[in-house]
């Protein structure tokens, strides 16, 4: 799994000229594996997408989407929707009330996808939008 995750992360990060994941890919993959809730989607033996999120803010009942990554050959085929839906259902089942995320302002396709799925911009800085979806 780790090798698959690194391959996909490296591929996606290169699409953003390294701007998406500003740390070593292997370090980031280890962090996701060890600390986040991960849902993986495979086509045969190939990892085609994953969602990594945190569900540890029980006081505020708020989940945090760390990464939703889809192999470029599988985009537009419902994989992101499937993974996001699984994460939302998971959070609803543990009675969380919000799902938060940060997204690069330059990632217009992701912003459109999140808005279509009920996320609204809550705040912004120079490079990112902070978005939230009520659950």
N, C-alpha and C positions, 0 to 999 in steps of 0.2 A: 504493500500500500504506500509506504513512504516514497519509494522510488517513483511510483506512478504520480504521486502528488507533486514531487519535485519537478518531474517532466512537464506536467501541465502548468504549474506555477511559473516555471522558467519560460515556457512558450508565451503565456499570457503577459508576463512582465515585459518581455521583449517587444510586444505590440505597443507598449506604453513607454518605450525607451528607458525602462528601469524606474519610471516614476511611480508605478503602482505599488511596488514592494521595495522600499528603499534600504532593506537589510539583506543579508545573505539568505538566499532562497532556502537552503537547508535548515538554517536557524528558524526561519518563519514556518517551514513545514513541521519541524519538531514542536514548535509552540502550538500550532493548530492541533496536532495529534495528541499532545499531552494535556491541553487545557480546554479545548473547545468541543462542542458537540459537532460531529461530522456526519453528513449524509453524502455518500458517494454514488455516482451513477456510471455504470460500465456498459460498453457495447462489446460483448465477448470478453476478451482480456484487456481491453483498452479503457482506461479511465477517460470518460468524455465530459465529466463535470462533477462539481461538488459544491456543497454549501457548508461553511464553517461559521458557527455562531456560539455566543456565550449565553448561558441561562443561569447565571449565578448571582444576579442582583435580585434576590428574593424580597428585600425590603421595599424596593421601588417597583417590583414586579415588571422589570424591564429586561428584555433580551437585546443583545447587540449582535448585528450581522457583521462578521469580520471579513468574509470573502464569499462571493458567489462567482464561480469561475466555470466557464463552458468552453470546451475545445472549439476553435473557430469553424471547424467542419460540421459542427452540430448546432450552431446557433440558429435561432429561428425555427427550431423543430420541437419546441415545447419542453426541453430539458430544464431550462432555468425556471420555468413555471412550475414544473413538477417538484423540483428541489425546494423552491421557495414555499410552495404549499405544504410540503412535509415539515419544514421548519415552523411555519405558522401553526399548524395543527399541534405539533409538539409543545410549543409555548402555550397555546390555549389549553391544552390538557393539564398543564401544571399551573394553570390560572394566572399566567402573566398577562399584563394589561397593555404593554407597548412593545414594539419591535423597532429599535433604532439602528441607524447606519450612517456612515460617512461615505460620500462618493465624490470622485474627482469631478470638478466642474467641466473638464474637457471630455468626460465620458457621457456624451449626450444620449447614446443608446441605452445605457444603464439608467440614467435619470428618467427617461421616458418609460422604461419598463417598471421602475419603482413607482412612479406616479400612477401608472395604469393599475398597479396593485395596491393602491390606497395609501402610499407614503406621501407625506407632505414635507416641504422644506421648513425646518424649525429655526435654523441658524446657518450662517456661512462664514467662512474666512477667505483668505486670498485664493486658496486652491480647491477647497472642498465645500460641498453642501452637507449639512447635517439634516437627516430626514427621519421621520417617525411615522409609524403606522399604529393606530389604536387597534387593539385586538378585541 
